[in-house]
Amino acid sequence: MPLEPDREDSALAEAPSIEATLEACARGEPTGSEVLGLADLTREDGRLLEERWPTLSDAVRIAVTRLLLELTEERVDLHFGRALRTMLTDASPVVRQRAAAALWEDEGSDLPDILLRVINEDPSQDVVAQALESLAASAERAVSGELDEVTSERLRWELFRLADDSVLEPLVRRRALETAAVFADDPRVNQLIDTFFDGDEPGFQASALYAMGRTADPRWLPRVSAEFANEDAELRFEAARAAGDLGDIDTIPTLIDLAQDEDVEVRHAAIGAIGRIGGREAARVLRRLAEDAPESDGDAIEDAIHEANTSLDPLVLDR
């Protein structure tokens, strides 16, 4: 469970030292509060972790990375970057994969090079695929000009190389395309999306649809909308998600139908898409959906209404 907002400052103040955290780990699987000592490590703390981390049992190291992954999703005020970078070299692929996943919002200037090294050197395809997924934020920063030119170009080159390499595992190629799709000004993006969408590998069509949304290019709307009626729930899910990313209000009527799909994940993707499209019509549609929606859709609809309302003038929010 996330910590209550008014308890976060006191929780940080009471965070254990790195020594206390490592002692707790040596005794067995630690609690969420005990791993808070891994946040905001100094260089000296980092060296201590590097020394003692390999001495902990597999079960403890796996449990710690599970907790850190949960904390990075719940607590944006905590920074575990130094600890997670150490864990990327762990002997266990489960630990390495979770460490890569927990770095998804890390904005360190060294992160692209670190994850690219993982991608080129790690023997586990699951770790490589996760590292590619966690590079998505770095790719977005490259597009917005927040990364230096050398790093941005290397990142772009590596992503397209991996997505286009037919020798690589399909999962790795899929994640490479999904992350590379934000480089929509590069003609290779559209070429790869077409190749993946027409490919025979399982999952390639789903990744192509996801990539269509990440391009933010309206040229893909007809292709995306055509998949709303696909018999495959995964493709309906990805089509709904892509429609939300493309943000065209004209897709709302068909998204309403998907928001009542038999598959709960498809419903939630469609509901979220309507919220991301935003505006008065989206908010109205979502409120109407809430009247007859199953209880399992309640939170998704509430979140989507909030997101839709963020695009409205504050003076009309309560109308």
C-alpha beads as a LAMMPS data file, in Angstrom:
LAMMPS data file: protein, C-alpha beads

319 atoms
318 bonds

1 atom types
1 bond types

-500.0 500.0 xlo xhi
-500.0 500.0 ylo yhi
-500.0 500.0 zlo zhi

Masses

1 110.0

Atoms # bond

1 1 1 0.000 0.000 0.000
2 1 1 1.290 3.523 -0.780
3 1 1 2.199 5.666 2.190
4 1 1 -0.305 8.380 3.064
5 1 1 0.825 11.796 1.721
6 1 1 1.050 13.347 5.196
7 1 1 3.244 10.479 6.375
8 1 1 5.820 10.617 3.580
9 1 1 8.112 13.224 5.184
10 1 1 8.199 11.367 8.506
11 1 1 8.783 8.068 6.691
12 1 1 11.803 9.571 4.935
13 1 1 13.097 11.068 8.168
14 1 1 12.890 7.635 9.783
15 1 1 14.485 5.782 6.867
16 1 1 17.210 3.415 8.093
17 1 1 20.865 3.830 7.206
18 1 1 22.353 1.726 4.432
19 1 1 24.111 -0.336 7.118
20 1 1 20.815 -1.028 8.897
21 1 1 19.139 -1.971 5.620
22 1 1 21.905 -4.400 4.712
23 1 1 21.801 -5.925 8.189
24 1 1 18.048 -6.448 7.822
25 1 1 18.623 -8.089 4.450
26 1 1 21.252 -10.389 5.941
27 1 1 18.675 -11.601 8.477
28 1 1 16.084 -12.443 5.805
29 1 1 13.601 -10.809 3.466
30 1 1 13.226 -7.149 4.534
31 1 1 10.068 -5.081 4.817
32 1 1 9.180 -2.110 2.631
33 1 1 10.261 0.361 5.323
34 1 1 13.596 -1.411 5.797
35 1 1 14.604 -1.020 2.144
36 1 1 14.105 2.757 2.316
37 1 1 17.763 2.883 3.329
38 1 1 18.601 2.183 -0.325
39 1 1 17.257 5.586 -1.395
40 1 1 19.514 8.548 -2.200
41 1 1 22.770 6.692 -1.630
42 1 1 26.070 8.556 -1.459
43 1 1 29.077 7.236 -3.377
44 1 1 30.363 5.705 -0.150
45 1 1 26.978 4.057 0.435
46 1 1 27.084 2.750 -3.117
47 1 1 30.479 1.154 -2.573
48 1 1 29.210 -0.544 0.581
49 1 1 26.201 -1.903 -1.312
50 1 1 28.430 -3.209 -4.128
51 1 1 30.527 -5.028 -1.529
52 1 1 27.713 -6.641 0.448
53 1 1 24.961 -7.122 -2.149
54 1 1 26.454 -10.320 -3.674
55 1 1 26.650 -11.919 -0.211
56 1 1 22.864 -11.838 0.226
57 1 1 20.773 -14.856 -0.709
58 1 1 18.972 -15.074 -4.051
59 1 1 15.603 -14.944 -2.304
60 1 1 16.492 -11.745 -0.452
61 1 1 17.939 -10.002 -3.517
62 1 1 14.832 -10.883 -5.524
63 1 1 12.553 -9.694 -2.710
64 1 1 14.426 -6.384 -2.416
65 1 1 14.100 -5.602 -6.119
66 1 1 10.397 -6.442 -5.976
67 1 1 9.964 -3.919 -3.169
68 1 1 12.039 -1.293 -4.974
69 1 1 9.956 -1.718 -8.119
70 1 1 6.780 -1.181 -6.104
71 1 1 8.245 1.869 -4.363
72 1 1 9.359 3.528 -7.620
73 1 1 5.795 3.217 -8.893
74 1 1 4.252 4.616 -5.706
75 1 1 6.772 7.141 -4.412
76 1 1 8.213 9.605 -6.908
77 1 1 10.026 11.346 -4.057
78 1 1 12.343 8.370 -3.534
79 1 1 15.412 7.882 -5.724
80 1 1 16.962 4.425 -5.858
81 1 1 19.034 4.997 -8.990
82 1 1 22.464 4.282 -7.509
83 1 1 21.263 1.064 -5.857
84 1 1 19.431 -0.106 -8.974
85 1 1 22.498 0.458 -11.159
86 1 1 24.415 -1.913 -8.880
87 1 1 21.639 -4.489 -9.183
88 1 1 21.829 -4.442 -12.987
89 1 1 24.979 -6.578 -12.715
90 1 1 23.444 -9.154 -10.347
91 1 1 23.938 -12.857 -11.037
92 1 1 20.161 -13.419 -11.093
93 1 1 18.297 -12.462 -14.282
94 1 1 15.164 -11.870 -12.175
95 1 1 17.002 -9.249 -10.123
96 1 1 18.484 -7.632 -13.240
97 1 1 15.105 -7.517 -14.965
98 1 1 13.393 -5.914 -11.967
99 1 1 16.232 -3.430 -11.547
100 1 1 15.886 -2.406 -15.194
101 1 1 12.120 -2.078 -14.784
102 1 1 12.506 0.132 -11.701
103 1 1 14.692 2.554 -13.681
104 1 1 11.803 3.441 -16.005
105 1 1 11.561 7.068 -14.817
106 1 1 15.212 7.664 -13.919
107 1 1 16.479 10.810 -15.666
108 1 1 20.173 10.330 -14.997
109 1 1 22.288 11.423 -17.959
110 1 1 24.229 8.156 -17.719
111 1 1 21.155 5.920 -17.962
112 1 1 20.896 5.562 -21.774
113 1 1 24.497 4.327 -22.005
114 1 1 24.019 2.007 -19.016
115 1 1 20.860 0.422 -20.444
116 1 1 22.378 0.153 -23.912
117 1 1 25.289 -1.738 -22.377
118 1 1 22.786 -4.095 -20.720
119 1 1 21.021 -4.540 -24.048
120 1 1 24.237 -5.437 -25.850
121 1 1 25.800 -7.603 -23.150
122 1 1 23.138 -9.271 -20.992
123 1 1 22.539 -12.955 -21.896
124 1 1 18.849 -12.885 -20.852
125 1 1 16.347 -11.809 -23.495
126 1 1 13.881 -10.872 -20.751
127 1 1 16.404 -8.486 -19.202
128 1 1 17.250 -7.012 -22.606
129 1 1 13.573 -6.557 -23.458
130 1 1 12.953 -4.820 -20.134
131 1 1 15.943 -2.546 -20.612
132 1 1 14.558 -1.553 -24.005
133 1 1 11.180 -0.813 -22.449
134 1 1 12.805 1.313 -19.754
135 1 1 14.617 3.302 -22.449
136 1 1 11.266 4.702 -23.628
137 1 1 11.528 7.784 -21.417
138 1 1 15.073 8.427 -22.651
139 1 1 13.870 8.172 -26.250
140 1 1 11.162 10.738 -25.516
141 1 1 13.771 13.031 -23.974
142 1 1 15.925 12.615 -27.069
143 1 1 13.029 13.704 -29.280
144 1 1 12.350 16.745 -27.100
145 1 1 16.014 17.774 -27.213
146 1 1 16.722 17.045 -23.541
147 1 1 19.523 14.567 -24.310
148 1 1 22.820 15.560 -25.873
149 1 1 23.111 14.969 -29.596
150 1 1 25.687 12.179 -29.393
151 1 1 23.615 10.141 -26.914
152 1 1 20.412 10.782 -28.865
153 1 1 21.900 9.589 -32.136
154 1 1 23.441 6.510 -30.570
155 1 1 20.132 5.660 -28.938
156 1 1 18.273 6.089 -32.217
157 1 1 20.811 3.998 -34.130
158 1 1 20.781 1.146 -31.613
159 1 1 16.985 0.970 -31.441
160 1 1 16.565 0.771 -35.202
161 1 1 19.400 -1.763 -35.491
162 1 1 17.740 -4.040 -32.949
163 1 1 14.223 -3.677 -34.339
164 1 1 15.436 -4.541 -37.838
165 1 1 17.635 -7.523 -36.897
166 1 1 15.733 -10.666 -37.891
167 1 1 18.243 -12.864 -36.040
168 1 1 17.269 -11.459 -32.648
169 1 1 14.546 -12.854 -30.412
170 1 1 11.102 -11.533 -31.422
171 1 1 10.467 -10.057 -27.959
172 1 1 13.644 -7.973 -28.172
173 1 1 12.741 -6.706 -31.645
174 1 1 9.226 -5.819 -30.464
175 1 1 10.430 -3.759 -27.532
176 1 1 12.997 -2.020 -29.737
177 1 1 10.303 -0.941 -32.199
178 1 1 7.938 0.195 -29.446
179 1 1 10.642 2.403 -27.940
180 1 1 11.940 3.672 -31.298
181 1 1 8.484 4.716 -32.493
182 1 1 8.765 8.181 -30.930
183 1 1 11.385 9.004 -33.582
184 1 1 8.454 9.498 -35.938
185 1 1 10.399 11.856 -38.218
186 1 1 12.621 8.933 -39.242
187 1 1 11.211 7.054 -42.277
188 1 1 12.426 3.780 -40.798
189 1 1 9.667 3.985 -38.178
190 1 1 6.857 3.690 -40.714
191 1 1 8.725 1.009 -42.645
192 1 1 9.226 -1.104 -39.542
193 1 1 5.641 -0.651 -38.390
194 1 1 4.406 -1.896 -41.776
195 1 1 6.827 -4.832 -41.647
196 1 1 5.777 -5.816 -38.141
197 1 1 2.074 -5.399 -38.817
198 1 1 2.291 -7.708 -41.852
199 1 1 4.635 -10.161 -40.122
200 1 1 3.874 -13.698 -38.992
201 1 1 5.611 -13.605 -35.609
202 1 1 3.215 -13.767 -32.633
203 1 1 2.910 -10.369 -31.023
204 1 1 4.308 -8.389 -33.941
205 1 1 0.924 -6.924 -34.855
206 1 1 0.313 -5.877 -31.261
207 1 1 3.670 -4.114 -31.100
208 1 1 2.993 -2.422 -34.442
209 1 1 -0.293 -1.047 -33.124
210 1 1 1.356 0.186 -29.941
211 1 1 4.081 1.820 -32.022
212 1 1 1.459 3.521 -34.206
213 1 1 0.132 5.271 -31.136
214 1 1 3.586 6.310 -29.939
215 1 1 4.305 8.025 -33.259
216 1 1 1.403 10.445 -32.614
217 1 1 0.982 10.406 -36.404
218 1 1 -2.690 10.591 -37.516
219 1 1 -1.867 8.670 -40.682
220 1 1 -2.260 5.492 -38.616
221 1 1 -5.828 6.215 -37.474
222 1 1 -7.574 4.154 -40.178
223 1 1 -5.331 1.147 -39.478
224 1 1 -5.839 1.477 -35.726
225 1 1 -9.616 1.903 -35.967
226 1 1 -9.913 -1.137 -38.208
227 1 1 -8.580 -3.309 -35.369
228 1 1 -11.301 -2.322 -32.898
229 1 1 -13.356 -5.259 -34.170
230 1 1 -10.502 -7.778 -34.284
231 1 1 -11.326 -11.176 -32.760
232 1 1 -8.015 -11.112 -30.873
233 1 1 -8.466 -9.318 -27.527
234 1 1 -4.782 -8.333 -27.439
235 1 1 -5.138 -6.484 -30.738
236 1 1 -8.342 -4.760 -29.607
237 1 1 -6.493 -3.717 -26.459
238 1 1 -3.537 -2.283 -28.371
239 1 1 -5.816 -0.569 -30.886
240 1 1 -7.712 1.140 -28.075
241 1 1 -4.490 2.220 -26.385
242 1 1 -3.091 3.545 -29.669
243 1 1 -6.290 5.501 -30.341
244 1 1 -5.860 7.237 -27.001
245 1 1 -2.279 8.141 -27.852
246 1 1 -3.299 9.469 -31.277
247 1 1 -5.938 11.608 -29.572
248 1 1 -8.549 11.978 -32.309
249 1 1 -11.981 12.863 -30.923
250 1 1 -13.665 11.115 -33.878
251 1 1 -12.644 7.734 -32.439
252 1 1 -14.665 8.256 -29.254
253 1 1 -17.924 6.697 -30.595
254 1 1 -16.180 3.414 -31.423
255 1 1 -14.151 3.544 -28.224
256 1 1 -17.459 3.686 -26.343
257 1 1 -18.293 0.270 -27.796
258 1 1 -14.884 -1.077 -26.766
259 1 1 -15.436 0.333 -23.275
260 1 1 -18.197 -2.296 -22.983
261 1 1 -16.094 -5.154 -24.387
262 1 1 -16.340 -8.608 -22.818
263 1 1 -12.614 -8.473 -21.998
264 1 1 -11.880 -6.349 -18.905
265 1 1 -8.431 -5.279 -20.109
266 1 1 -9.873 -4.108 -23.424
267 1 1 -12.560 -2.175 -21.567
268 1 1 -10.011 -0.460 -19.373
269 1 1 -7.782 0.376 -22.352
270 1 1 -10.734 1.965 -24.135
271 1 1 -11.817 3.866 -21.022
272 1 1 -8.266 5.149 -20.542
273 1 1 -8.072 6.123 -24.212
274 1 1 -11.212 8.245 -23.954
275 1 1 -9.705 9.953 -20.923
276 1 1 -6.447 10.715 -22.743
277 1 1 -8.308 12.132 -25.733
278 1 1 -9.912 14.456 -23.214
279 1 1 -12.294 17.345 -23.545
280 1 1 -15.909 17.983 -22.648
281 1 1 -17.320 15.240 -24.877
282 1 1 -14.932 12.638 -23.456
283 1 1 -15.818 13.602 -19.881
284 1 1 -19.545 13.454 -20.683
285 1 1 -19.237 10.017 -22.296
286 1 1 -17.266 8.671 -19.337
287 1 1 -19.837 9.924 -16.828
288 1 1 -22.528 8.193 -18.834
289 1 1 -20.503 4.972 -18.895
290 1 1 -20.144 5.146 -15.124
291 1 1 -23.909 4.890 -14.670
292 1 1 -24.119 1.294 -15.898
293 1 1 -20.517 0.085 -15.680
294 1 1 -19.597 -2.991 -13.620
295 1 1 -17.929 -2.299 -10.289
296 1 1 -14.614 -3.577 -11.654
297 1 1 -14.527 -0.624 -14.078
298 1 1 -15.203 2.040 -11.455
299 1 1 -11.626 3.063 -10.699
300 1 1 -10.647 3.092 -14.384
301 1 1 -13.568 5.365 -15.232
302 1 1 -12.873 7.677 -12.309
303 1 1 -9.216 8.040 -13.352
304 1 1 -10.215 8.632 -16.976
305 1 1 -12.739 11.332 -16.029
306 1 1 -10.039 13.097 -14.044
307 1 1 -7.648 12.917 -16.996
308 1 1 -10.310 14.125 -19.450
309 1 1 -11.098 17.063 -17.198
310 1 1 -7.478 18.223 -17.112
311 1 1 -7.888 19.459 -20.681
312 1 1 -10.949 21.554 -19.786
313 1 1 -11.069 25.126 -18.604
314 1 1 -11.388 25.049 -14.780
315 1 1 -14.543 27.182 -15.071
316 1 1 -16.405 24.372 -16.847
317 1 1 -15.234 21.416 -14.750
318 1 1 -18.257 21.391 -12.482
319 1 1 -20.891 21.946 -15.132

Bonds

1 1 1 2
2 1 2 3
3 1 3 4
4 1 4 5
5 1 5 6
6 1 6 7
7 1 7 8
8 1 8 9
9 1 9 10
10 1 10 11
11 1 11 12
12 1 12 13
13 1 13 14
14 1 14 15
15 1 15 16
16 1 16 17
17 1 17 18
18 1 18 19
19 1 19 20
20 1 20 21
21 1 21 22
22 1 22 23
23 1 23 24
24 1 24 25
25 1 25 26
26 1 26 27
27 1 27 28
28 1 28 29
29 1 29 30
30 1 30 31
31 1 31 32
32 1 32 33
33 1 33 34
34 1 34 35
35 1 35 36
36 1 36 37
37 1 37 38
38 1 38 39
39 1 39 40
40 1 40 41
41 1 41 42
42 1 42 43
43 1 43 44
44 1 44 45
45 1 45 46
46 1 46 47
47 1 47 48
48 1 48 49
49 1 49 50
50 1 50 51
51 1 51 52
52 1 52 53
53 1 53 54
54 1 54 55
55 1 55 56
56 1 56 57
57 1 57 58
58 1 58 59
59 1 59 60
60 1 60 61
61 1 61 62
62 1 62 63
63 1 63 64
64 1 64 65
65 1 65 66
66 1 66 67
67 1 67 68
68 1 68 69
69 1 69 70
70 1 70 71
71 1 71 72
72 1 72 73
73 1 73 74
74 1 74 75
75 1 75 76
76 1 76 77
77 1 77 78
78 1 78 79
79 1 79 80
80 1 80 81
81 1 81 82
82 1 82 83
83 1 83 84
84 1 84 85
85 1 85 86
86 1 86 87
87 1 87 88
88 1 88 89
89 1 89 90
90 1 90 91
91 1 91 92
92 1 92 93
93 1 93 94
94 1 94 95
95 1 95 96
96 1 96 97
97 1 97 98
98 1 98 99
99 1 99 100
100 1 100 101
101 1 101 102
102 1 102 103
103 1 103 104
104 1 104 105
105 1 105 106
106 1 106 107
107 1 107 108
108 1 108 109
109 1 109 110
110 1 110 111
111 1 111 112
112 1 112 113
113 1 113 114
114 1 114 115
115 1 115 116
116 1 116 117
117 1 117 118
118 1 118 119
119 1 119 120
120 1 120 121
121 1 121 122
122 1 122 123
123 1 123 124
124 1 124 125
125 1 125 126
126 1 126 127
127 1 127 128
128 1 128 129
129 1 129 130
130 1 130 131
131 1 131 132
132 1 132 133
133 1 133 134
134 1 134 135
135 1 135 136
136 1 136 137
137 1 137 138
138 1 138 139
139 1 139 140
140 1 140 141
141 1 141 142
142 1 142 143
143 1 143 144
144 1 144 145
145 1 145 146
146 1 146 147
147 1 147 148
148 1 148 149
149 1 149 150
150 1 150 151
151 1 151 152
152 1 152 153
153 1 153 154
154 1 154 155
155 1 155 156
156 1 156 157
157 1 157 158
158 1 158 159
159 1 159 160
160 1 160 161
161 1 161 162
162 1 162 163
163 1 163 164
164 1 164 165
165 1 165 166
166 1 166 167
167 1 167 168
168 1 168 169
169 1 169 170
170 1 170 171
171 1 171 172
172 1 172 173
173 1 173 174
174 1 174 175
175 1 175 176
176 1 176 177
177 1 177 178
178 1 178 179
179 1 179 180
180 1 180 181
181 1 181 182
182 1 182 183
183 1 183 184
184 1 184 185
185 1 185 186
186 1 186 187
187 1 187 188
188 1 188 189
189 1 189 190
190 1 190 191
191 1 191 192
192 1 192 193
193 1 193 194
194 1 194 195
195 1 195 196
196 1 196 197
197 1 197 198
198 1 198 199
199 1 199 200
200 1 200 201
201 1 201 202
202 1 202 203
203 1 203 204
204 1 204 205
205 1 205 206
206 1 206 207
207 1 207 208
208 1 208 209
209 1 209 210
210 1 210 211
211 1 211 212
212 1 212 213
213 1 213 214
214 1 214 215
215 1 215 216
216 1 216 217
217 1 217 218
218 1 218 219
219 1 219 220
220 1 220 221
221 1 221 222
222 1 222 223
223 1 223 224
224 1 224 225
225 1 225 226
226 1 226 227
227 1 227 228
228 1 228 229
229 1 229 230
230 1 230 231
231 1 231 232
232 1 232 233
233 1 233 234
234 1 234 235
235 1 235 236
236 1 236 237
237 1 237 238
238 1 238 239
239 1 239 240
240 1 240 241
241 1 241 242
242 1 242 243
243 1 243 244
244 1 244 245
245 1 245 246
246 1 246 247
247 1 247 248
248 1 248 249
249 1 249 250
250 1 250 251
251 1 251 252
252 1 252 253
253 1 253 254
254 1 254 255
255 1 255 256
256 1 256 257
257 1 257 258
258 1 258 259
259 1 259 260
260 1 260 261
261 1 261 262
262 1 262 263
263 1 263 264
264 1 264 265
265 1 265 266
266 1 266 267
267 1 267 268
268 1 268 269
269 1 269 270
270 1 270 271
271 1 271 272
272 1 272 273
273 1 273 274
274 1 274 275
275 1 275 276
276 1 276 277
277 1 277 278
278 1 278 279
279 1 279 280
280 1 280 281
281 1 281 282
282 1 282 283
283 1 283 284
284 1 284 285
285 1 285 286
286 1 286 287
287 1 287 288
288 1 288 289
289 1 289 290
290 1 290 291
291 1 291 292
292 1 292 293
293 1 293 294
294 1 294 295
295 1 295 296
296 1 296 297
297 1 297 298
298 1 298 299
299 1 299 300
300 1 300 301
301 1 301 302
302 1 302 303
303 1 303 304
304 1 304 305
305 1 305 306
306 1 306 307
307 1 307 308
308 1 308 309
309 1 309 310
310 1 310 311
311 1 311 312
312 1 312 313
313 1 313 314
314 1 314 315
315 1 315 316
316 1 316 317
317 1 317 318
318 1 318 319
